[in-house]
Amino acid sequence: MNKTYDLLIAGGGAAGLTAAVYAARSGLDFVLVDIASSMGSQITQTEDVDNYTGFEKVSGLELVQKFYKHAKALNAPMVSDEVKLITKQNGEFNVKCAENEYRAKTVIFCAGATHRELGIKGEKEFLGRGVGYCAVCDGFFYRNKTVLVVGGGNTAVTDALYLSKICKKVMVIHRRNRFSAENIIVKRLLEAENVEIMFETELQEILGEKSVNRVLLKGGRTLETDGVFIAVGIVPRNEAVKDIAETDNYGYVIADESGKTSVEGLYAAGDVRTKPLRQIITACSDGANAVDSVNKYIDELSVN
Ligand SMILES: Cc1cc2nc3c(=O)[nH]c(=O)nc-3n(C[C@H](O)[C@H](O)[C@H](O)COP(=O)(O)OP(=O)(O)OC[C@H]3O[C@@H](n4cnc5c(N)ncnc54)[C@H](O)[C@@H]3O)c2cc1C
């Protein structure tokens, strides 16, 4: 650790790799640190992406590889390491990783978010083969089929509503006796004709062969379904910054479109920040905006 970078990008998914492209093109002295050389991006978890403009259909893996190659082609310096803790002392950031330590004038934190798992049998085994966490992304593949949504909050109810417009039948199971989602969307869901709601019902196991074909409920009953959408919450990967940056009640780093956080010089981009729509295209946009903010901040530093 003998130099101070202009910028350190923590996370190399949609937001981080876009930030790397913009940082390389603007001549910043930077480094991108990703725990798994970008293969830890949530994008790799989806078989097909069909809502990223310019690609009618592309596999998640292929899309990340394209992002990665784009950054590499611009000679973006990228290292594989796990960012553990980000602190700020004397106007500079100290980024402690599992293997190395870095100093930087600015940091773009874009470690993403991860969906809370149910932790039941069949959930991991059928991921991408009937089990999904993103109805907007994968709902299309269940056109005219039967799906099951698990959860009772805003995400679950919104997902169920979205799916009710695509699928033949949507079943919603929730372990409590009422939804915790906003009344207005609950009302709309109750009005949907092809939706069956089961309260005080819990999933025990997801079953199938090549892909999901049924689920086992606690109590022994089984339900036939082509897919299971799990919407029991999202967990932002905020560990490295949660002690210095302000977060909302759910742990998202508070930042607007410019990426500015409560800490000067620290920017949040992508799923880890407070925002209404967590998608690849909005994460890429965040990465670009955050570099713009970094450039302005560094210009100010050199003037003062
Ligand atoms: C199953 C699934 C399907 C989806 N399908 C779609 C879709 O079809 N269309 C769409 O637009 N969106 C889809 N999404 C959402 C989309 O993947 C995210 O909105 C997007 O990837 C967010 O980008 P990001 O850069 O914030 O996070 P990510 O792309 O997840 O990248 C975060 C990066 O940070 C790295 N990282 C994490 N912690 C650390 C650490 N401590 N140190 C170093 N590196 C770290 C990870 O390895 C990863 O590379 C889907 C999500 C899921 C889970």
The ligand as an SDF file (V2000), in Angstrom:
LIG
                    3D

 53 58  0  0  0  0  0  0  0  0999 V2000
  -31.9440  -14.4770  -10.2420 C   0  0  0  0  0  0  0  0  0  0  0  0
  -31.8530  -13.0490  -10.7040 C   0  0  0  0  0  0  0  0  0  0  0  0
  -32.2850  -12.7350  -11.9720 C   0  0  0  0  0  0  0  0  0  0  0  0
  -32.2140  -11.4240  -12.4380 C   0  0  0  0  0  0  0  0  0  0  0  0
  -32.6040  -11.1540  -13.7000 N   0  0  0  0  0  0  0  0  0  0  0  0
  -32.5170   -9.8830  -14.1700 C   0  0  0  0  0  0  0  0  0  0  0  0
  -32.9040   -9.5800  -15.5170 C   0  0  0  0  0  0  0  0  0  0  0  0
  -33.3180  -10.4400  -16.2900 O   0  0  0  0  0  0  0  0  0  0  0  0
  -32.7940   -8.2810  -15.9000 N   0  0  0  0  0  0  0  0  0  0  0  0
  -32.3420   -7.2860  -15.0820 C   0  0  0  0  0  0  0  0  0  0  0  0
  -32.2490   -6.1470  -15.5240 O   0  0  0  0  0  0  0  0  0  0  0  0
  -31.9840   -7.5530  -13.8140 N   0  0  0  0  0  0  0  0  0  0  0  0
  -32.0510   -8.8130  -13.3370 C   0  0  0  0  0  0  0  0  0  0  0  0
  -31.6860   -9.0790  -12.0480 N   0  0  0  0  0  0  0  0  0  0  0  0
  -31.2030   -7.9590  -11.1980 C   0  0  0  0  0  0  0  0  0  0  0  0
  -29.7270   -7.5750  -11.5610 C   0  0  0  0  0  0  0  0  0  0  0  0
  -28.9230   -8.7260  -11.5790 O   0  0  0  0  0  0  0  0  0  0  0  0
  -29.1910   -6.5550  -10.5760 C   0  0  0  0  0  0  0  0  0  0  0  0
  -30.0730   -5.4630  -10.4840 O   0  0  0  0  0  0  0  0  0  0  0  0
  -27.8070   -6.0420  -10.9930 C   0  0  0  0  0  0  0  0  0  0  0  0
  -26.9070   -7.1040  -11.1630 O   0  0  0  0  0  0  0  0  0  0  0  0
  -27.2660   -5.0660   -9.9560 C   0  0  0  0  0  0  0  0  0  0  0  0
  -25.9670   -4.7020  -10.2990 O   0  0  0  0  0  0  0  0  0  0  0  0
  -24.9000   -4.3770   -9.1600 P   0  0  0  0  0  0  0  0  0  0  0  0
  -23.6530   -4.0030   -9.8540 O   0  0  0  0  0  0  0  0  0  0  0  0
  -25.4820   -3.4650   -8.1510 O   0  0  0  0  0  0  0  0  0  0  0  0
  -24.7150   -5.7720   -8.3960 O   0  0  0  0  0  0  0  0  0  0  0  0
  -24.1270   -7.1270   -8.9760 P   0  0  0  0  0  0  0  0  0  0  0  0
  -24.2630   -7.2050  -10.4350 O   0  0  0  0  0  0  0  0  0  0  0  0
  -24.6810   -8.2170   -8.1470 O   0  0  0  0  0  0  0  0  0  0  0  0
  -22.5660   -6.9910   -8.6920 O   0  0  0  0  0  0  0  0  0  0  0  0
  -22.0490   -6.9180   -7.4060 C   0  0  0  0  0  0  0  0  0  0  0  0
  -20.5910   -7.3340   -7.4930 C   0  0  0  0  0  0  0  0  0  0  0  0
  -19.9510   -7.0590   -6.2470 O   0  0  0  0  0  0  0  0  0  0  0  0
  -19.1170   -8.1370   -5.9110 C   0  0  0  0  0  0  0  0  0  0  0  0
  -18.9570   -8.1480   -4.4690 N   0  0  0  0  0  0  0  0  0  0  0  0
  -19.9130   -8.3750   -3.5340 C   0  0  0  0  0  0  0  0  0  0  0  0
  -19.3920   -8.2300   -2.2970 N   0  0  0  0  0  0  0  0  0  0  0  0
  -18.0800   -7.9130   -2.4800 C   0  0  0  0  0  0  0  0  0  0  0  0
  -16.9890   -7.6350   -1.5820 C   0  0  0  0  0  0  0  0  0  0  0  0
  -17.1660   -7.6420   -0.2590 N   0  0  0  0  0  0  0  0  0  0  0  0
  -15.7850   -7.3710   -2.1040 N   0  0  0  0  0  0  0  0  0  0  0  0
  -15.5910   -7.3410   -3.4400 C   0  0  0  0  0  0  0  0  0  0  0  0
  -16.5720   -7.5850   -4.3350 N   0  0  0  0  0  0  0  0  0  0  0  0
  -17.7990   -7.8510   -3.8430 C   0  0  0  0  0  0  0  0  0  0  0  0
  -19.8070   -9.3760   -6.4790 C   0  0  0  0  0  0  0  0  0  0  0  0
  -18.8760  -10.4070   -6.7310 O   0  0  0  0  0  0  0  0  0  0  0  0
  -20.4070   -8.8210   -7.7670 C   0  0  0  0  0  0  0  0  0  0  0  0
  -19.5520   -9.0000   -8.8840 O   0  0  0  0  0  0  0  0  0  0  0  0
  -31.7220  -10.3830  -11.5740 C   0  0  0  0  0  0  0  0  0  0  0  0
  -31.2890  -10.7070  -10.2900 C   0  0  0  0  0  0  0  0  0  0  0  0
  -31.3480  -12.0220   -9.8520 C   0  0  0  0  0  0  0  0  0  0  0  0
  -30.8580  -12.3530   -8.4790 C   0  0  0  0  0  0  0  0  0  0  0  0
  1  2  1  0
  2  3  1  0
  2 52  2  0
  3  4  2  0
  4  5  1  0
  4 50  1  0
  5  6  2  0
  6  7  1  0
  6 13  1  0
  7  8  2  0
  7  9  1  0
  9 10  1  0
 10 11  2  0
 10 12  1  0
 12 13  2  0
 13 14  1  0
 14 15  1  0
 14 50  1  0
 15 16  1  0
 16 17  1  0
 16 18  1  0
 18 19  1  0
 18 20  1  0
 20 21  1  0
 20 22  1  0
 22 23  1  0
 23 24  1  0
 24 25  2  0
 24 26  1  0
 24 27  1  0
 27 28  1  0
 28 29  2  0
 28 30  1  0
 28 31  1  0
 31 32  1  0
 32 33  1  0
 33 34  1  0
 33 48  1  0
 34 35  1  0
 35 36  1  0
 35 46  1  0
 36 37  1  0
 36 45  1  0
 37 38  2  0
 38 39  1  0
 39 40  1  0
 39 45  2  0
 40 41  1  0
 40 42  2  0
 42 43  1  0
 43 44  2  0
 44 45  1  0
 46 47  1  0
 46 48  1  0
 48 49  1  0
 50 51  2  0
 51 52  1  0
 52 53  1  0
M  END
$$$$
